[in-house]
Every structure is written in structure tokens, then in C-alpha cells.
Amino acid sequence: MSATRLDGIITRDEIFTDLAARVEKLKAAGIDPGLGTVLVGDDPGSRSYVKGKHADCAKIGVNSIRRDLPVDATTEQLNAAIDDLNADPACTGYIVQLPLPRHLDENAALERIDPDKDADGLHPINLGRLVLGEAATLPCTPRGVIHLLRRFDIPIDGARVTVIGRGVTIGRPIGLLLTRRSENATVTLCHTGTRDLAAETRRADIIVAAAGVGHLIKPDMVAPGATVVDVGVSRGQDGKLVGDVHPAVWEVAGAVSPNPGGVGPLTRAFLLVNIVERAEAQLAARGV
Ligand SMILES: Nc1nc2c(c(=O)[nH]1)N[C@@H](CN(C=O)c1ccc(C(=O)N[C@@H](CCC(=O)O)C(=O)O)cc1)CN2
């Protein structure tokens, strides 16, 4: 048995086609959406993700605003870049690329973002709105995971979902999203304190692996026919990127998202969905 491929590239392309048409309509109505990024330092991974985000902007007609700071940037310099984007009318929304260098406080940076411009949905107000069930900008990777499952007709309502990883960009918010009435899943959130990870994954209809531990999920940890979403990335000894899911899982699972080529492209796509939705809300507020 070989699993169905939950293809993030095809899915991303579909989203971009839809977004490009929506951006055209916004521009015709006088709204010109812009995505901002704040990048601190020269981590090759972060640089490449930011470059990719701006390349995506060009594909769908969204303007790009970049604020790149040196690795030894001070808190004051970072705050100034954030304040600058908060005040810039050309910037519909923006992100601070994570992780920041260790001397900078990530939570303080996220809290300084104007919640109405928080394109990542990681500001405490947006996360709080999500907890309260209010309308909020939603975090991009969890949105991408849910979209991918729906796109490939994987049943979510009533499903037992085991999430591995409790990070703020994926693990914690995906639990909140999947337990909304609209998704209605039963979620178990596992982490380094989980006693028997294999027991938790074996009883899952859907596994979302976001631990960042290469090949953590082995075939004997997966129920036959289950869906496995591979979100985590780490670097192997040869320096190459490795996902959380062992390749042999494809022989046991019913559906697997490849990594690369699964959730990653959707993280980028949903950033632009958030920007376009924000611009559409501005248009609606004008009463057009
Ligand atoms: N402010 C944020 N920082 C970070 C986030 C985030 O959502 N907001 N997530 C990650 C990095 N990230 C986006 O920023 C991201 C990671 C991976 C991909 C992606 O498309 N990966 C490709 C493979 C890329 C490669 O080969 O190098 C894939 O999965 O196919 C996009 C975005 C941490 N920081």
C-alpha cells in the first residue's frame, strides 16, 4: 500500500490563482495590498523563507516591503522597524520572521505588532480571539494544514487527531483550530513530556507531526490507513532538511503530506490569504 500524496504545491497554486483574481479586484477598487517582513540577521533558512514570501507577493500582485536588520540589531532598532510598519499605510500586514537572534525577545516583538496588521496571527490579541471563538487573523501553518486535509477530503469532523509539538506557530494554535465547532476534531497535544508517544499516535486518525525531530514518526507508530501531516523540519547530519516522518510511513498510512512540498508552501500561501482578507475587510469598511 502506498499512501495518497497530500500535495501542497498543487494546492498552493490553486490558492494563488484565486488570490491573484481577488487582488485585481481590490486594485480596481483602489486598494493596493502590501506585505511587510522584518528579518533580523543572516540565518540562511530565514533569509530564504523571507525571499520566498516576497516572490509569492510578485506572483499575485501584492506589494512587498522589506525591513532587514543586522544580526546584532538592538531592541530599539527592532522596535523602530515594527513601529515603522505599524504606521505605514502602504503595509496591509506584516510578519517578524522567527526565530529572532537570542538576544532579542520574540514575545515582546510579537506584542508590539499592531494586531490589525498581524499577518501571522501570532499577536496575543489574535490568539486570544481564537480562544474566545471570535473573528481573528489565524496562524498560517495551522490554516494550511486544515486546508490541505479538506482539499484531499480527509474527514476532520469527529476525527482523533494527535498533534506532536507545542510551539506557538503550529502545535498550540492547531489544537485550538481543530477543536472549533467547524472542525470538531478530538485533539491530543503531545510534547517532550508525553510518556508514550507511540500509544498516542497509534490511536490517531490524523497525526500532525510538528516536533522538528527528523524521522520521529516510524511506521509502527501509525495505524493502517491513518493520515499523517509532516510539518516539522530539522537538518540531518549531512546538512540536508529532514521531515518528522520516516519514509516507510508511506507504506502504512492512507495519506501523507510530503516534506518538502506539503505544508510549507501552504504556510506561505496563507500568509497572503491573510493579507488579501485584511485588504478586503478594508474595502468592506469603506462600504464599497
Ligand atoms: N513569523 C514566522 N516565522 C516563522 C514561521 C511563520 O509561519 N511565521 N514559520 C517557519 C518558517 N516559514 C515561514 O516563515 C516557512 C517554512 C517552510 C516553508 C516552505 O515552503 N518549505 C518548503 C521547503 C523549503 C526548502 O527546501 O528550503 C516545503 O516545505 O516545501 C515556508 C515557510 C518558522 N518561522
The ligand as an SDF file (V2000), in Angstrom:
LIG
                    3D

 34 36  0  0  0  0  0  0  0  0999 V2000
    6.9780   34.7730   11.5290 N   0  0  0  0  0  0  0  0  0  0  0  0
    7.0500   33.4810   11.2120 C   0  0  0  0  0  0  0  0  0  0  0  0
    8.2170   32.8360   11.3460 N   0  0  0  0  0  0  0  0  0  0  0  0
    8.2570   31.5140   11.0300 C   0  0  0  0  0  0  0  0  0  0  0  0
    7.1250   30.8260   10.5210 C   0  0  0  0  0  0  0  0  0  0  0  0
    5.9120   31.5350   10.4020 C   0  0  0  0  0  0  0  0  0  0  0  0
    4.8480   30.9980    9.9880 O   0  0  0  0  0  0  0  0  0  0  0  0
    5.9150   32.8670   10.7430 N   0  0  0  0  0  0  0  0  0  0  0  0
    7.2380   29.5120   10.0870 N   0  0  0  0  0  0  0  0  0  0  0  0
    8.5460   28.9510    9.8940 C   0  0  0  0  0  0  0  0  0  0  0  0
    9.2460   29.2890    8.6060 C   0  0  0  0  0  0  0  0  0  0  0  0
    8.3850   29.5120    7.4380 N   0  0  0  0  0  0  0  0  0  0  0  0
    7.7720   30.7080    7.2930 C   0  0  0  0  0  0  0  0  0  0  0  0
    8.1550   31.7010    7.8170 O   0  0  0  0  0  0  0  0  0  0  0  0
    8.3550   28.5790    6.3570 C   0  0  0  0  0  0  0  0  0  0  0  0
    8.9720   27.3640    6.4360 C   0  0  0  0  0  0  0  0  0  0  0  0
    8.9930   26.4950    5.3350 C   0  0  0  0  0  0  0  0  0  0  0  0
    8.4060   26.8620    4.1520 C   0  0  0  0  0  0  0  0  0  0  0  0
    8.4750   26.0300    2.9220 C   0  0  0  0  0  0  0  0  0  0  0  0
    7.8490   26.3420    1.9360 O   0  0  0  0  0  0  0  0  0  0  0  0
    9.2600   24.9630    2.9210 N   0  0  0  0  0  0  0  0  0  0  0  0
    9.4520   24.1690    1.7260 C   0  0  0  0  0  0  0  0  0  0  0  0
   10.8680   23.6770    1.6890 C   0  0  0  0  0  0  0  0  0  0  0  0
   11.8410   24.8110    1.6450 C   0  0  0  0  0  0  0  0  0  0  0  0
   13.2770   24.3710    1.4510 C   0  0  0  0  0  0  0  0  0  0  0  0
   13.5130   23.3850    0.7660 O   0  0  0  0  0  0  0  0  0  0  0  0
   14.1360   25.1180    1.9410 O   0  0  0  0  0  0  0  0  0  0  0  0
    8.4910   22.9850    1.7400 C   0  0  0  0  0  0  0  0  0  0  0  0
    8.0630   22.5790    2.8300 O   0  0  0  0  0  0  0  0  0  0  0  0
    8.1850   22.5140    0.6550 O   0  0  0  0  0  0  0  0  0  0  0  0
    7.7790   28.0770    4.0790 C   0  0  0  0  0  0  0  0  0  0  0  0
    7.7530   28.9140    5.1660 C   0  0  0  0  0  0  0  0  0  0  0  0
    9.4760   29.4290   11.0110 C   0  0  0  0  0  0  0  0  0  0  0  0
    9.4310   30.8410   11.1380 N   0  0  0  0  0  0  0  0  0  0  0  0
  1  2  1  0
  2  3  2  0
  2  8  1  0
  3  4  1  0
  4  5  2  0
  4 34  1  0
  5  6  1  0
  5  9  1  0
  6  7  2  0
  6  8  1  0
  9 10  1  0
 10 11  1  0
 10 33  1  0
 11 12  1  0
 12 13  1  0
 12 15  1  0
 13 14  2  0
 15 16  1  0
 15 32  2  0
 16 17  2  0
 17 18  1  0
 18 19  1  0
 18 31  2  0
 19 20  2  0
 19 21  1  0
 21 22  1  0
 22 23  1  0
 22 28  1  0
 23 24  1  0
 24 25  1  0
 25 26  2  0
 25 27  1  0
 28 29  2  0
 28 30  1  0
 31 32  1  0
 33 34  1  0
M  END
$$$$
